[in-house]
């Protein structure tokens, strides 16, 4: 059964124009130059990877959160604790991409000097697609695992009301450029971003994705946003619970149920960066990986996680396709902020 609406119209947008547009929006909402560059790079990268639910549409929600005082455009980032392998950052409620990228960069630098780097952050905004941060590490030849807990939008297994975030996990192993192992998935049957995108597009959703406010299955994404998402089975529920406890109890961030439900908040963020050179020469790893991938691809239609996204990335060097409804909302935001550029 297809849930794709025939009214959806994707328009081609030039990458350079999109970069300038994002930069101007972020300038108008008060970000410094370095922070604008980080967030713009994030937005363009995830759009090129085809993760549109976590792409430029998020600018609308980030602006609202900044306007309402949930996010801080000029955070005073502090290191709360640090040793040779681990760091914990207080993000002062800055945009999540800025804080998470800093934690990731510090973890990578620590892994370069030793065998691992563990970057952690609390008090930060929505970090977006976790694969952006694992990709940062993978591109420099490091294995990476990232987690984050999010506002409570998902019912516990057997429950009917939201208690947990979708609490995604991203995994990365380096290979040849553009052919890395890269996985990013939420612990719900579908991410909230996908449901938001369906709502923007006027689409229905599968009835096993979410419950309405009465705790009943729904195909209406607007009702799903008001109600609760469903966990991806026992494993999804258990992993989401672990992540919420780790970010809230161990790191000292907030639990999902303590976070505002504004599409722009995060409880905690962690990324483990592992130096594969600790275990064996890097070239041996690459040869072993290549042999494994060759065997995997001998199975009909088998693909490496991330393969589809990297294919889209290669195809979108000059332009990306964005839903016309999303472009309209972004242009409305640009008018509200007094920006000169339009998409």
N, C-alpha and C positions, 0 to 999 in steps of 0.2 A: 504493500500500500504506500503510495507516495504522499508526502506531506508538503511538497514544494508548491508554492503558489504560482500560477501562471502569470500573475501580474508583476512579479519581480523583474525589474529591469536593471541590469548591471551596466554602468557606464565606465568607459576607459578613462583613467586619470593619469596624467604624466607624473612620473616620480618626482622630478625636480619641482614641479608646481605644488605637489602634495607636501614636500618637505618645507617649502617656503610658507605654505598655508599653515601647517602645524606649528612652525616656528613663530609665526605672527600671532596665532591664537595664544600660545604659551607665553609670549612676551606681554600680551595684553592682560593676561591673568596673573602676571607678576613674577614669573620665574627668571632667575639669572641666566646668563648666556650658557654657561657650562651645563646647567640643569636642563635648559631647553634642548641642547644638543643630545643629551642622554635620552630624554623622553621622546624626542622626534625620531631618533635612531630606533628606539624600541617600536614605535608605532609603524614606521615604514617596514621594519624587518618582519613584524608579525603579519602585516598586510601581504607582504610578498610571500610569506610562508603559507598564506591561505587561511590564517586564523582570524578571520574578520570579526568574529564575536568579541575578540579582545583587542581589536585594532582602533582605528581613528574614531569610531563611534564613542569610545570611552571619553573623548575630550568633553563631550556634553556633560557626562556624569562628574568628571573631575572638576569642571567649572562650577557646577552646582554645589559640590562638596566644599570647594574653596570659598564660594560665596556665602555658604551657610556656616563657615568656621570650623568644619570638620578637618580640613587640610590646611597646611601652612605653606605658602609659596616660597618662603625664605627660612627654612628650618636651620636650627643650630644643632648640627649633628654631633653627638658625643660618643666617645668610646667608653663604655661602662666597665669592660674588663677585657684583658688581652694577654696572651702568652705567645710562644713561638708557633703554635698550631691553630689557636682558636681566638676569635674575637666576637664580642657582643656590642652592638651599636644601638644607641637610642636615636631614633630618626626624627624626634620632635614633630611627628605627624606631617612630615614632608611627603611629596608624591612618592609612591612606592617604588617606581622605577629608579628614581634617584638614589634612594636608600639601599634597595636590593642590589643595584649595580655596584655601589661602593662596597657592600659586604662581599659581593662576588669577587671583585677586583682584589680585595685584601686577602681572600681565601686563596686565589690563584697565586698571588705573590708568596704566600706562606708555603704553598705546595711546591713552588719552584725551589725554595730553599731547603725543603725537607721532603717528607713522603706524603703529607696531607695538609690541607688547609680547611678550616671549618668556620664559615662566615655566618653570623646570626644577627638578626635585627628585631627590635620591638618598636612600638609606637610609630607605625608607618602607614602610608596609604596603600591602596590596591596596587599590587605589583604586576598584575596582568598575567600574560602567558609565561609560565615558569620555564618553558623551553628556551626563552630568550637568554636566561642566565646560565642554564646548563650548556647552551650553545657557545656562550662566551668562553667557558672553560674548555669545551671540546675542541674549539677552533685553535686553542693553544696546546693541544695534545694531552688534555687531562680528562680522566673519568669524573663524572659529576652526578650528584643526587641532590635534588632540591625539593623542599616541602614548604607549605604555608597553610595557616588556618584562616578561615574567612568568616564573615557574619553568618549567623544561624539562619539557614534557608532550607535545611534538609531534616526530615524526620528521622529519628532513630529507628532501627529495625523494629517493626511491629507498632511504631507510634504513628500519630496522625498530625502532630504539630512540630514546627521547626525547632530544632535543638542544636544541630551541628552545621558547620559550613560544608561546602563541597570538597574542601581541603585536598587540593591536587598534589600530585607527585610528578616530578620530571626526572628522567634518567638519561644519561648520555655517555657514550664510549667513542673515543676518536678513531677515525679511519681516514681514508682519503678525503680531501676537501669536497664537500657536497655529498658525501656518502657515509656520514657518521650514523651510528645508532642514536636515535633521538626519540624519546617517548615523553608525552605529556598528557596526563589524564586526570580528571576529577574522580572523586569517589562516589559521586551520584550517578544515577542512570544516564543523566545528561547534565552538562555544565549549565550554570545559571546564564552564562553568556550566550549559549545557544538558544535558550528560551527567550532571553531579551531580544536576540536577533529575529526569532520567529515572530515576536510581538511587533517589532519594528516593521516587519515585512507583511504582517497580516496573515501569517500562516498558522495552521493548527500544529499541535505536537502529538506524538504517540501517547496513549493513555497510561502507559506504564512509566512515564517520566515523572509525574507529579500528582499532588493532591490539591483540591481547592480548600477554601477556608473551613468547609464542613468535614474535611478529611476524606473526601470522595475523589476517585480518579477523575482527571479532567484532560481535555484536549485543547483547552483555551489557555494560551500562554499568559494572558493577563490574570486569569484566575490562579494559574500556577505560581505566579510571582506573589500573589496575595496569600497563597496557601503554603505548601511545603514540597520540596523536591523529594524524590525517593532515592535511597542508597542503592548502589550497584551490588546488591546481594550482601551476604554475610561478610565477605572479604572487604567490600567497599565500606561497609559500616565500621568494621573493626579498625581498618587503616585510618579512616576519618577520625575515629575516636582517639587513636594513638597520636595523630598529628595535633589534634586540639589540646590534648593533655601535654604534649611536649612543648608546644608553643606557649600555652597558657601557664602550665604548672612549672615546667623545667626552665624555660627561658624567662618567665616572669612577664610575658605579654598578657593580652586579654583572651579569654575564652570566646568562642564564637557567639554565644548568647549574650555576651557583654558588649559586643560591637554594634554600632549603628548600622541599620540596613539601608545603606545609601549607595551601593555599587562602587564605593570608593575607599573602603576601609579594609585593613588587614590586621590580624592579631600579632603574628610573628612570622618570620621568614628565616629559613636555614638552608645553607648549601654546603655540602661536603665535596671538596675537590681532592681527588686522589692522583698522585703522580705514578703512572704505570711503569716508569723507569726504575722505580724502587724494586720491582719484582723481576724484571728482565730487560735486556736491551730493547729499546723502542721499536727498532726495525723487526725484531722477532715477533713482537706483538702484531705489527701491521701484516706480516706474512701469514701469521696464524689466523688473524681476522679475515684476510682475503680468502684463505682456503675455506673457512667456515661459510662465508657469504656465497662462494661458488657452489658449495654443497646445498645451502639453503635454496638458492635460485634454481637448482635442478628440480625442485618441486614446483609443479604448475601453479602460477600466479602468486607464489610466495614473495613477499617483499620485506625488506628491512624496515623496522619502525623509523619513521622520518623520511623515507624514500619519496613518498608522494609530496610531502612538504618541500623537500629540497628540489624536486622537479619543478614545482610551481615557482620557487625562488629563482631558479635559473631562467625561467621563461618570463620573468617580470622585471628585467633589468631596467627597462625604460618606462613601463606603465603597469598599473594594476587595475582590476575591475572592482568597482565599489557600487553597491546597491544605490539606486537613484534616491530612495527614501532617506538613506543615511546621508547622502550628499546634501539633500534638502535641509536636514536638521543641522548639519555642520555649517551650511551657508546662513541659516537663521542665527546660529551662535555667532558667526562672524559679524553679521549686521548688528546684533545686540552689543558686541564688544567694540564696534566701530572700526573693524578691520577693513582694509582696502581690497584684500584678495578674496576671490571666490573660487570654488572648484567647478 
